[in-house]
Amino acid sequence: MKRRTDFFVEAQDELSQPTDIEPPERPDLELLVIGKRAGLSFDEMNELTVNDLIKFVNIYVDMETGKRKQRRRMATQADIDAFFA
């Protein structure tokens, strides 16, 4: 008896890009606009790769909206005192 495994393939298809979103007509101009909105000059954007520009903007947006993850830091004596108070 052969086991069916085709449902795994269908699940992968469901995770693919949504079909209702149209790709931008001019992605090059949209990247420039995104960079300018983040406060970069054209010279600064010229130094970045497309991938770096997208990562930069994601970090910038996360910081502006307060969604950035808090990083771990070493506890200070004040933190320890507050914990045991």
Secondary structure, DSSP 8 states (H G I E B T S, - for coil): -----HHHHHHHHHTS--TTS---S-HHHHHHHHHHHTT--HHHHHHS-HHHHHHHHHHHHHHHHT----------HHHHHHHH-
